[in-house]
Amino acid sequence: MADIDIEQKLRQEARGLLEQGKVDRILGYEAGSLKFTTTPLVTADKDDTERLVVNPFVVNNLSAFLTGMEGKTGIVAKGCDSRSIVSLMQDRKVARENLVILGIPCPGLIDVRKVEVLLGKERDELEDISREGDKVTVTAAGKKTELPLAKVLFDNCLACDMPTPEEYDVLLGEPQSPVADPAASRAGIEELEAMSPEQRWEFWKGEFSRCTRCYACRNACPACFCQRCFVEETDPQWVLPVPRWQDNLIFQLIRTIHVAGRCTDCGNCERACPAHIPLRSLSKKMYDMVDELFHYRAGMDRNPEPLLTAYEASEAED
Amino acid sequence: MAGNKKIGRKDLVKLLEKWSQGFTVFAPSRENGEVLMREWDGKDSGFLEWYRNSTQPPKDVVLPPMEKMFAFHKEKDGYRIEEPPPQQQQRRRLLFGIRPCDARALTIVDLPFKEGYEDPYYLARRQGTLLVGLSCTRPYDSCFCTSVGGGPSDASGVDVLLTGTGDGYLAEAATPAGGELLDSAGLEDASPADEAGAAEAKKAALAGITRKIDSEGLKDRLLSCFEDREFWEKAAAKCLSCGVCTFFCPTCYCFDINDEMVGEQGARFKSWDSCAFSVYTQMPVENPRLEKWRRVRQKVCHKFEFYPMNFGVMGCVGCGRCIRLCPVNWDITRVLESLPPAAES
């Protein structure tokens, strides 16, 4: 089913949910104000559902808005988003009965920055980006360039564990099996793994020197649901709220550990970072370690206890 | 002030070298996909090929994300402040390539730091900095400078404005300091053809600003919808409450002050703060802006209502960074457009 058909079906479903009073609001995507962007649509108005879109730029993980929302929400969820929802349910941050999940199978999201680099042009200089099968056609200055989809998908999409949501009320469209390239997805991490500890330290020192502590990574992360983040504690003050690289690094390392077993590798943190710090190199590394040590991938299954609240005697202790 | 000068494209590096003798020259630099104003590498002017604007506004040159105000240590009977760091910077700075919007933004940031209260840390840096601006040639689709009193070749914030003429730049002095800088550079006078080329470029850039808002009466519209909770809740619904739009805003200047003690030794730091954070207004027993809509309202009203009331100018220059960089595409121009009309007074 093409995006446009899924979009039509989604609009009908969403309108129906509001009309029948089954939800208090719809949480989905509408066209952004800039080319090749979308923006969250949070609405209780049934007529607004005509603005809902589904396209390769629906990058936000909307489940980050669920914590703290009252009443019932009809939420549009890709596979990775549905995993975050499941994880929030396991942590009892969201009650399933308060959600109507409008699942959309996802063939991977297009990373416009990769397109920019490959074309040597900036987003607003591109005229069109269209996806068909495993090819993407980009038009710039009237010229069409065909790119393999695998070259322009977000790194996390290339190792997606759940393209089609498994937790949903309505599934719009057929299940997807997107282009996968696990090696490319981990390339940045492997480069870091190959470094000496001193080189890695220097690398992160450089990266976190650019961090301004805007907390976009934290606020965009559905797993970062603490009502009061440790960085905001003043007694004791764990880290200074001053953007010194050491404090920035400590903030991010603690954040990464705090979301271990909750992070679904949705990539929202890295996409949100205005300084382009490769945050997924930390979170995906953690994700893989959790998988290796505990055979646990967050949000894949709603039944087990959340990783960090359960303990088995056979678990590694080191 | 003498007439306009001409800088040949190939003479630019020589000029930057010359200026480097008297100033620490800052120029656009690309690091890991981010464009920053950094000390010029002394090599070339290759940045002119790709430079549109910096990711981080150049305000960080005068208002750094963090600075140590002074050190102190604990003594038997209290704390003793050690010598504060030198307030007068050792070398003057020259920002080459600052865009007209960002230069104008500094004149807006100047107001709270020098009217009524004088911030020695800010003013020492600001007064020792010359701005050699570069007219825009390729504005972004998010730029809306012309709607908020600026323009792609507005010279109101710079000391010198350079505008491309094809084979070089027309250099116009906008302040006496800019005039001196040009006079001492030994440049050729601009020809009528240079003037015409620059005028053409300015016209083209102006046409390139496609995002427009009606800023007429914004202050009054905001004043009358201040209590319209429904409007603000809707406007705030998708905001993540992160600091991107404020930290990357060339006119946002809020800061926080924190002390750090390690044993007997302490230091006081000043660092950027953001009204988007709920802790920004955290008081011992209450928080007047705990709810997100109140923070979003504050941000919008500060720029378009309170700033005009206090200083007679909007706290926005239309650089569009908040739109380009927002993780959820929360677009200030859309919010301003959706404001209800002002109530009849």
HADDOCK unambig.tbl for C-alpha pairs under 7 A between the chains (distance, minus, plus):
assign (segid A and resid 32 and name CA) (segid B and resid 329 and name CA) 6.29 0.50 0.50
assign (segid A and resid 39 and name CA) (segid B and resid 328 and name CA) 5.39 0.50 0.50
assign (segid A and resid 39 and name CA) (segid B and resid 329 and name CA) 5.49 0.50 0.50
assign (segid A and resid 40 and name CA) (segid B and resid 238 and name CA) 5.99 0.50 0.50
assign (segid A and resid 40 and name CA) (segid B and resid 328 and name CA) 6.61 0.50 0.50
assign (segid A and resid 42 and name CA) (segid B and resid 237 and name CA) 6.42 0.50 0.50
assign (segid A and resid 42 and name CA) (segid B and resid 238 and name CA) 6.75 0.50 0.50
assign (segid A and resid 60 and name CA) (segid B and resid 328 and name CA) 6.97 0.50 0.50
assign (segid A and resid 124 and name CA) (segid B and resid 140 and name CA) 6.73 0.50 0.50
assign (segid A and resid 124 and name CA) (segid B and resid 141 and name CA) 6.14 0.50 0.50
assign (segid A and resid 212 and name CA) (segid B and resid 65 and name CA) 6.92 0.50 0.50
assign (segid A and resid 214 and name CA) (segid B and resid 242 and name CA) 5.70 0.50 0.50
assign (segid A and resid 214 and name CA) (segid B and resid 243 and name CA) 4.21 0.50 0.50
assign (segid A and resid 214 and name CA) (segid B and resid 244 and name CA) 5.63 0.50 0.50
assign (segid A and resid 214 and name CA) (segid B and resid 247 and name CA) 6.96 0.50 0.50
assign (segid A and resid 215 and name CA) (segid B and resid 242 and name CA) 5.43 0.50 0.50
assign (segid A and resid 215 and name CA) (segid B and resid 243 and name CA) 6.47 0.50 0.50
assign (segid A and resid 216 and name CA) (segid B and resid 242 and name CA) 4.85 0.50 0.50
assign (segid A and resid 216 and name CA) (segid B and resid 243 and name CA) 6.73 0.50 0.50
assign (segid A and resid 216 and name CA) (segid B and resid 244 and name CA) 6.75 0.50 0.50
assign (segid A and resid 219 and name CA) (segid B and resid 240 and name CA) 5.79 0.50 0.50
assign (segid A and resid 219 and name CA) (segid B and resid 241 and name CA) 6.99 0.50 0.50
assign (segid A and resid 219 and name CA) (segid B and resid 242 and name CA) 6.20 0.50 0.50
assign (segid A and resid 220 and name CA) (segid B and resid 240 and name CA) 6.57 0.50 0.50
assign (segid A and resid 242 and name CA) (segid B and resid 66 and name CA) 6.34 0.50 0.50
assign (segid A and resid 242 and name CA) (segid B and resid 271 and name CA) 5.76 0.50 0.50
assign (segid A and resid 243 and name CA) (segid B and resid 65 and name CA) 6.85 0.50 0.50
assign (segid A and resid 243 and name CA) (segid B and resid 66 and name CA) 6.43 0.50 0.50
assign (segid A and resid 272 and name CA) (segid B and resid 327 and name CA) 4.74 0.50 0.50
assign (segid A and resid 274 and name CA) (segid B and resid 325 and name CA) 5.99 0.50 0.50
assign (segid A and resid 275 and name CA) (segid B and resid 34 and name CA) 6.59 0.50 0.50
